[in-house]
Amino acid sequence: MVQSLLSAEFLRDFLSRTAGILPEGGGRREDGGHAHLWSGHAHAWADHAHLLSVQYAGAGALKTDFTRTRRRTARGVADDLANSLARYWRNNFADGFRQDAVDLFMGNYRVEDNPRECAAGVRDTFFSAKKKKRSACTVL
């Protein structure tokens, strides 16, 4: 929410000072001037936040109703509840593959011992290049 407000202020400042499209110090969203510009900015910002949130957290962004209209609505609160519950479920019970993918791309993926090999009595050792720690299955 704060980022969208800051973004709108920087956009207004840029369009008035640098580009000269808006009058100096004018064109604020609160003044009702250039409603199409601010509405487009708010919707683009909320849509982008939603897509990033779905990609990262697996559920839609929170408080997009406020970002779009500058008002909280009952529908927005219900959507936030549904998104929060979906995030909780995915993060705690169904997010392993997504976290593995993020770790792989960030270079933090760590190979772990295969429990099946350990149960079969096969000893598997490896050395971590970063931490130089030895990890091994122990024969039961």
N, CA, C and O of each residue as an XYZ file, in Angstrom:
560
protein
N       0.826     -1.184      0.000
C       0.000      0.000      0.000
C       0.872      1.249      0.000
O       0.638      2.176     -0.775
N       1.854      1.270      0.851
C       2.722      2.445      0.941
C       3.505      2.613     -0.357
O       3.692      3.731     -0.836
N       3.961      1.499     -0.923
C       4.728      1.586     -2.169
C       3.883      2.158     -3.302
O       4.385      2.934     -4.115
N       2.609      1.787     -3.365
C       1.762      2.323     -4.435
C       1.551      3.827     -4.266
O       1.496      4.568     -5.247
N       1.432      4.270     -3.010
C       1.277      5.713     -2.767
C       2.549      6.473     -3.128
O       2.492      7.549     -3.724
N       3.702      5.901     -2.760
C       4.977      6.538     -3.119
C       5.174      6.554     -4.634
O       5.648      7.541     -5.196
N       4.809      5.462     -5.282
C       4.943      5.392     -6.729
C       4.087      6.448     -7.407
O       4.543      7.099     -8.347
N       2.850      6.630     -6.948
C       1.971      7.649     -7.528
C       2.551      9.046     -7.315
O       2.463      9.896     -8.201
N       3.133      9.282     -6.165
C       3.718     10.601     -5.889
C       4.938     10.851     -6.778
O       5.106     11.951     -7.306
N       5.789      9.834     -6.945
C       6.951      9.997     -7.822
C       6.528     10.165     -9.276
O       7.142     10.937    -10.012
N       5.480      9.449     -9.700
C       4.977      9.601    -11.057
C       4.441     11.019    -11.267
O       4.721     11.646    -12.289
N       3.675     11.519    -10.303
C       3.152     12.879    -10.398
C       4.292     13.885    -10.470
O       4.255     14.814    -11.277
N       5.297     13.703     -9.634
C       6.448     14.602     -9.618
C       7.185     14.567    -10.955
O       7.567     15.607    -11.494
N       7.379     13.357    -11.482
C       8.061     13.228    -12.774
C       7.263     13.890    -13.889
O       7.821     14.623    -14.705
N       5.954     13.632    -13.924
C       5.135     14.179    -15.007
C       4.980     15.698    -14.918
O       4.757     16.363    -15.930
N       5.099     16.243    -13.710
C       4.965     17.703    -13.597
C       6.314     18.409    -13.769
O       6.381     19.411    -14.482
N       7.359     17.933    -13.159
C       8.646     18.632    -13.209
C       9.457     18.298    -14.457
O       9.923     19.193    -15.163
N       9.619     17.018    -14.718
C      10.507     16.609    -15.802
C       9.827     16.651    -17.163
O      10.348     17.245    -18.107
N       8.671     16.025    -17.260
C       8.008     15.922    -18.568
C       7.153     17.141    -18.879
O       6.893     17.430    -20.047
N       6.715     17.854    -17.861
C       5.899     19.038    -18.079
C       4.476     18.738    -18.530
O       3.801     19.612    -19.073
N       4.018     17.514    -18.311
C       2.671     17.127    -18.737
C       1.621     17.617    -17.755
O       0.561     18.097    -18.157
N       1.915     17.496    -16.476
C       0.986     17.956    -15.438
C       1.431     19.327    -14.943
O       2.617     19.649    -15.006
N       0.502     20.133    -14.453
C       0.902     21.433    -13.892
C       1.751     21.230    -12.633
O       1.557     20.266    -11.892
N       2.678     22.134    -12.407
C       3.571     22.041    -11.240
C       2.756     22.014     -9.953
O       1.963     22.918     -9.691
N       2.955     20.982     -9.162
C       2.254     20.843     -7.888
C       0.799     20.452     -8.034
O       0.098     20.356     -7.027
N       0.322     20.225     -9.229
C      -1.089     19.880     -9.438
C      -1.243     18.464     -9.943
O      -0.286     17.692    -10.002
N      -2.459     18.146    -10.302
C      -2.735     16.829    -10.846
C      -2.740     15.721     -9.824
O      -2.552     14.552    -10.161
N      -2.955     16.086     -8.564
C      -2.988     15.063     -7.523
C      -4.236     14.204     -7.661
O      -5.272     14.645     -8.157
N      -4.104     12.984     -7.213
C      -5.231     12.065     -7.267
C      -6.389     12.571     -6.413
O      -7.554     12.429     -6.786
N      -6.065     13.159     -5.272
C      -7.091     13.645     -4.352
C      -7.877     14.820     -4.940
O      -9.034     15.041     -4.581
N      -7.243     15.570     -5.842
C      -7.907     16.723     -6.448
C      -8.897     16.321     -7.532
O      -9.678     17.151     -7.996
N      -8.872     15.077     -7.934
C      -9.770     14.611     -8.983
C      -9.258     14.898    -10.379
O      -9.939     14.600    -11.361
N      -8.082     15.467    -10.485
C      -7.522     15.771    -11.800
C      -6.886     14.545    -12.425
O      -6.270     13.738    -11.729
N      -7.030     14.400    -13.721
C      -6.426     13.308    -14.473
C      -6.808     11.945    -13.890
O      -5.950     11.097    -13.644
N      -8.091     11.756    -13.678
C      -8.587     10.523    -13.051
C      -8.187      9.290    -13.837
O      -7.864      8.259    -13.246
N      -8.202      9.377    -15.156
C      -7.840      8.213    -15.971
C      -6.381      7.810    -15.750
O      -6.057      6.622    -15.746
N      -5.510      8.789    -15.566
C      -4.096      8.506    -15.325
C      -3.914      7.772    -14.004
O      -3.231      6.749    -13.941
N      -4.527      8.300    -12.953
C      -4.335      7.689    -11.632
C      -5.046      6.353    -11.527
O      -4.555      5.444    -10.858
N      -6.187      6.221    -12.174
C      -6.884      4.938    -12.178
C      -6.056      3.884    -12.915
O      -5.931      2.750    -12.453
N      -5.497      4.263    -14.052
C      -4.637      3.343    -14.801
C      -3.411      2.940    -14.010
O      -3.016      1.775    -14.010
N      -2.806      3.915    -13.330
C      -1.638      3.624    -12.504
C      -2.004      2.659    -11.380
O      -1.282      1.691    -11.140
N      -3.103      2.909    -10.695
C      -3.515      2.060     -9.575
C      -3.830      0.645    -10.034
O      -3.433     -0.322     -9.386
N      -4.539      0.519    -11.144
C      -4.882     -0.819    -11.639
C      -3.644     -1.565    -12.131
O      -3.507     -2.762    -11.881
N      -2.747     -0.877    -12.822
C      -1.507     -1.529    -13.264
C      -0.672     -1.971    -12.070
O      -0.103     -3.063    -12.075
N      -0.600     -1.127    -11.053
C       0.180     -1.453     -9.855
C      -0.424     -2.664     -9.142
O       0.309     -3.569     -8.743
N      -1.741     -2.693     -8.978
C      -2.406     -3.805     -8.297
C      -2.302     -5.088     -9.111
O      -2.096     -6.159     -8.540
N      -2.438     -5.004    -10.426
C      -2.306     -6.201    -11.271
C      -0.896     -6.769    -11.185
O      -0.718     -7.984    -11.101
N       0.100     -5.897    -11.207
C       1.492     -6.335    -11.097
C       1.750     -6.979     -9.729
O       2.400     -8.020     -9.641
N       1.244     -6.363     -8.687
C       1.404     -6.931     -7.338
C       0.752     -8.304     -7.249
O       1.298     -9.220     -6.634
N      -0.415     -8.442     -7.864
C      -1.120     -9.729     -7.850
C      -0.289    -10.806     -8.555
O      -0.144    -11.913     -8.037
N       0.252    -10.487     -9.727
C       1.046    -11.471    -10.460
C       2.312    -11.863     -9.705
O       2.662    -13.042     -9.657
N       2.992    -10.903     -9.124
C       4.187    -11.219     -8.339
C       3.847    -12.073     -7.124
O       4.582    -12.999     -6.779
N       2.739    -11.759     -6.485
C       2.329    -12.508     -5.310
C       1.963    -13.945     -5.665
O       2.317    -14.875     -4.939
N       1.259    -14.128     -6.773
C       0.910    -15.481     -7.205
C       2.178    -16.264     -7.523
O       2.285    -17.441     -7.178
N       3.135    -15.620     -8.176
C       4.378    -16.301     -8.522
C       5.183    -16.658     -7.275
O       5.717    -17.763     -7.181
N       5.276    -15.748     -6.330
C       6.120    -15.975     -5.161
C       5.411    -16.735     -4.044
O       5.960    -17.695     -3.502
N       4.198    -16.314     -3.697
C       3.515    -16.894     -2.544
C       2.445    -17.913     -2.914
O       1.955    -18.635     -2.046
N       2.078    -17.981     -4.187
C       1.073    -18.944     -4.598
C      -0.354    -18.477     -4.390
O      -1.288    -19.248     -4.610
N      -0.547    -17.242     -3.972
C      -1.892    -16.682     -3.778
C      -1.823    -15.199     -4.135
O      -0.743    -14.610     -4.187
N      -2.973    -14.617     -4.377
C      -3.035    -13.220     -4.783
C      -2.512    -12.251     -3.733
O      -2.362    -12.599     -2.562
N      -2.241    -11.035     -4.172
C      -1.752     -9.992     -3.276
C      -2.856     -9.543     -2.323
O      -4.044     -9.660     -2.623
N      -2.443     -9.034     -1.187
C      -3.386     -8.548     -0.186
C      -3.637     -7.051     -0.376
O      -2.768     -6.327     -0.862
N      -4.803     -6.604      0.003
C      -5.209     -5.197      0.007
C      -5.186     -4.549     -1.374
O      -4.911     -3.355     -1.492
N      -5.470     -5.324     -2.418
C      -5.515     -4.728     -3.751
C      -6.745     -3.847     -3.930
O      -6.753     -2.969     -4.794
N      -7.781     -4.066     -3.129
C      -8.952     -3.185     -3.221
C      -8.583     -1.769     -2.803
O      -9.059     -0.805     -3.402
N      -7.744     -1.632     -1.789
C      -7.300     -0.309     -1.360
C      -6.381      0.316     -2.410
O      -6.467      1.513     -2.685
N      -5.509     -0.496     -2.990
C      -4.597      0.018     -4.007
C      -5.365      0.552     -5.202
O      -4.988      1.572     -5.779
N      -6.432     -0.123     -5.576
C      -7.208      0.281     -6.749
C      -8.110      1.494     -6.474
O      -8.208      2.399     -7.303
N      -8.767      1.507     -5.307
C      -9.812      2.514     -5.064
C      -9.537      3.438     -3.893
O     -10.273      4.404     -3.691
N      -8.482      3.165     -3.105
C      -8.152      3.916     -1.889
C      -9.223      3.750     -0.817
O      -9.352      4.594      0.070
N      -9.995      2.660     -0.897
C     -11.006      2.332      0.122
C     -10.954      0.841      0.390
O     -10.736      0.037     -0.516
N     -11.161      0.482      1.662
C     -11.288     -0.941      2.013
C     -12.745     -1.323      1.869
O     -13.641     -0.572      2.254
N     -12.972     -2.505      1.309
C     -14.339     -2.982      1.132
C     -14.496     -4.334      1.812
O     -13.511     -5.012      2.104
N     -15.739     -4.717      2.060
C     -16.003     -6.031      2.655
C     -15.528     -7.130      1.716
O     -14.986     -8.141      2.162
N     -15.727     -6.936      0.425
C     -15.263     -7.915     -0.560
C     -13.742     -8.031     -0.500
O     -13.203     -9.134     -0.596
N     -13.044     -6.903     -0.342
C     -11.589     -6.920     -0.240
C     -11.104     -7.652      0.993
O     -10.112     -8.378      0.938
N     -11.803     -7.465      2.113
C     -11.436     -8.170      3.347
C     -11.644     -9.674      3.169
O     -10.818    -10.471      3.613
N     -12.749    -10.066      2.518
C     -13.014    -11.491      2.274
C     -11.956    -12.084      1.335
O     -11.499    -13.207      1.546
N     -11.570    -11.335      0.307
C     -10.513    -11.797     -0.601
C      -9.190    -11.947      0.130
O      -8.457    -12.909     -0.099
N      -8.879    -10.995      1.012
C      -7.645    -11.080      1.788
C      -7.642    -12.288      2.708
O      -6.613    -12.943      2.873
N      -8.787    -12.589      3.310
C      -8.894    -13.776      4.157
C      -8.653    -15.034      3.338
O      -7.897    -15.910      3.758
N      -9.283    -15.134      2.177
C      -9.094    -16.308      1.322
C      -7.635    -16.429      0.869
O      -7.076    -17.526      0.875
N      -7.017    -15.313      0.479
C      -5.618    -15.345      0.058
C      -4.688    -15.701      1.216
O      -3.709    -16.422      1.024
N      -4.983    -15.208      2.399
C      -4.152    -15.524      3.567
C      -4.239    -17.005      3.920
O      -3.227    -17.632      4.236
N      -5.443    -17.560      3.867
C      -5.603    -18.989      4.143
C      -4.902    -19.837      3.082
O      -4.286    -20.853      3.403
N      -4.997    -19.418      1.818
C      -4.310    -20.147      0.751
C      -2.800    -20.082      0.943
O      -2.107    -21.081      0.746
N      -2.286    -18.919      1.326
C      -0.845    -18.787      1.584
C      -0.415    -19.677      2.743
O       0.612    -20.352      2.669
N      -1.199    -19.676      3.807
C      -0.860    -20.497      4.973
C      -0.789    -21.968      4.573
O       0.161    -22.666      4.928
N      -1.799    -22.440      3.831
C      -1.839    -23.841      3.434
C      -0.636    -24.183      2.544
O       0.060    -25.172      2.777
N      -0.408    -23.365      1.542
C       0.687    -23.663      0.612
C       2.050    -23.588      1.293
O       2.905    -24.446      1.072
N       2.252    -22.567      2.116
C       3.560    -22.404      2.762
C       3.868    -23.494      3.767
O       5.031    -23.850      3.958
N       2.842    -24.029      4.414
C       3.090    -25.020      5.454
C       2.924    -26.460      5.003
O       3.479    -27.363      5.629
N       2.171    -26.702      3.926
C       1.885    -28.086      3.566
C       2.191    -28.448      2.120
O       2.353    -29.632      1.824
N       2.277    -27.498      1.219
C       2.391    -27.869     -0.191
C       3.386    -27.006     -0.963
O       3.164    -26.742     -2.144
N       4.455    -26.564     -0.349
C       5.329    -25.594     -1.000
C       6.742    -26.102     -1.236
O       7.617    -25.312     -1.589
N       6.991    -27.369     -1.058
C       8.352    -27.878     -1.151
C       8.996    -27.663     -2.503
O      10.134    -27.199     -2.578
N       8.284    -27.994     -3.586
C       8.875    -27.859     -4.923
C       9.150    -26.405     -5.272
O      10.145    -26.113     -5.936
N       8.285    -25.479     -4.838
C       8.477    -24.057     -5.140
C       9.713    -23.533     -4.408
O      10.514    -22.797     -4.986
N       9.866    -23.908     -3.155
C      11.042    -23.464     -2.397
C      12.309    -24.072     -2.975
O      13.342    -23.404     -3.026
N      12.252    -25.320     -3.409
C      13.421    -25.933     -4.043
C      13.810    -25.178     -5.313
O      14.996    -24.977     -5.574
N      12.825    -24.760     -6.103
C      13.111    -24.012     -7.329
C      13.747    -22.663     -7.011
O      14.712    -22.267     -7.666
N      13.220    -21.955     -6.018
C      13.788    -20.661     -5.619
C      15.220    -20.865     -5.124
O      16.117    -20.108     -5.495
N      15.437    -21.875     -4.296
C      16.784    -22.151     -3.788
C      17.748    -22.497     -4.920
O      18.906    -22.078     -4.901
N      17.273    -23.260     -5.907
C      18.126    -23.631     -7.031
C      18.558    -22.393     -7.811
O      19.738    -22.244     -8.128
N      17.615    -21.506     -8.124
C      17.952    -20.309     -8.888
C      18.797    -19.329     -8.086
O      19.574    -18.571     -8.667
N      18.661    -19.329     -6.776
C      19.455    -18.416     -5.948
C      20.813    -19.008     -5.582
O      21.635    -18.330     -4.965
N      21.057    -20.256     -5.951
C      22.330    -20.901     -5.645
C      22.410    -21.442     -4.237
O      23.508    -21.698     -3.741
N      21.277    -21.624     -3.577
C      21.271    -22.113     -2.200
C      20.793    -23.550     -2.077
O      20.609    -24.037     -0.961
N      20.586    -24.244     -3.193
C      20.056    -25.599     -3.142
C      21.109    -26.533     -2.579
O      22.263    -26.507     -3.008
N      20.723    -27.343     -1.637
C      21.647    -28.288     -1.013
C      21.145    -29.696     -1.258
O      19.977    -30.006     -1.025
N      22.045    -30.544     -1.732
C      21.706    -31.946     -1.938
C      21.688    -32.620     -0.584
O      22.610    -32.453      0.215
N      20.647    -33.375     -0.330
C      20.557    -34.095      0.937
C      20.605    -35.588      0.670
O      20.366    -36.048     -0.447
N      20.913    -36.316      1.699
C      20.979    -37.761      1.570
C      19.607    -38.321      1.239
O      18.582    -37.827      1.708
N      19.614    -39.361      0.422
C      18.381    -40.024      0.053
C      18.014    -41.018      1.152
O      18.777    -41.953      1.395
N      16.880    -40.851      1.822
C      16.523    -41.750      2.916
C      16.358    -43.195      2.467
O      16.569    -44.111      3.262
N      15.982    -43.421      1.200
C      15.836    -44.796      0.715
C      17.186    -45.492      0.672
O      17.311    -46.663      1.030
N      18.210    -44.739      0.219
C      19.544    -45.334      0.186
C      20.045    -45.616      1.589
O      20.706    -46.626      1.826
N      19.729    -44.723      2.521
C      20.148    -44.943      3.903
C      19.461    -46.191      4.466
O      20.085    -47.002      5.151
N      18.185    -46.328      4.169
C      17.451    -47.485      4.677
C      17.974    -48.769      4.055
O      17.920    -49.820      4.694
N      18.484    -48.714      2.817
C      19.012    -49.898      2.152
C      20.429    -50.219      2.611
O      20.989    -51.252      2.242
N      21.005    -49.335      3.412
C      22.338    -49.584      3.929
C      23.448    -49.067      3.031
O      24.610    -49.417      3.241
N      23.133    -48.257      2.051
C      24.146    -47.706      1.155
C      24.684    -46.424      1.783
O      23.914    -45.552      2.187
N      25.989    -46.317      1.861
C      26.589    -45.133      2.452
C      26.847    -44.100      1.350
O      27.543    -44.376      0.373
N      26.271    -42.907      1.529
C      26.403    -41.843      0.533
C      27.050    -40.649      1.212
O      26.525    -40.128      2.197
N      28.177    -40.218      0.693
C      28.836    -39.046      1.275
C      29.017    -37.981      0.211
O      29.134    -38.285     -0.976
N      29.039    -36.766      0.636
C      29.327    -35.656     -0.266
C      29.899    -34.516      0.546
O      29.721    -34.445      1.762
N      30.575    -33.643     -0.131
C      31.156    -32.468      0.493
C      30.500    -31.233     -0.082
O      30.355    -31.103     -1.298
N      30.104    -30.327      0.794
C      29.528    -29.065      0.338
C      30.666    -28.138     -0.051
O      31.606    -27.944      0.719
N      30.582    -27.569     -1.238
C      31.646    -26.692     -1.727
C      31.759    -25.419     -0.898
O      32.849    -24.868     -0.748
N      30.633    -24.949     -0.359
C      30.655    -23.704      0.385
C      31.062    -23.898      1.837
O      31.883    -23.143      2.359
N      30.503    -24.889      2.481
C      30.706    -25.025      3.919
C      31.725    -26.090      4.290
O      32.149    -26.159      5.444
N      32.130    -26.928      3.329
C      33.118    -27.977      3.549
C      32.716    -28.911      4.695
O      33.564    -29.420      5.429
N      31.406    -29.124      4.830
C      30.932    -30.049      5.839
C      30.650    -31.397      5.189
O      30.204    -31.456      4.043
N      30.901    -32.449      5.899
C      30.660    -33.784      5.379
C      29.290    -34.245      5.873
O      28.954    -34.126      7.051
N      28.522    -34.770      4.939
C      27.225    -35.304      5.301
C      27.160    -36.726      4.815
O      27.514    -37.004      3.669
N      26.719    -37.632      5.656
C      26.708    -39.036      5.253
C      25.533    -39.746      5.878
O      25.086    -39.406      6.973
N      25.038    -40.742      5.161
C      24.046    -41.644      5.742
C      24.814    -42.621      6.620
O      25.931    -43.006      6.274
N      24.273    -43.008      7.682
C      24.893    -44.017      8.519
C      24.183    -45.331      8.312
O      22.958    -45.369      8.206
N      24.927    -46.387      8.254
C      24.351    -47.713      8.055
C      23.647    -48.114      9.347
O      24.230    -48.066     10.430
N      22.393    -48.508      9.214
C      21.617    -48.886     10.393
C      21.935    -50.268     10.864
O      21.361    -50.732     11.850
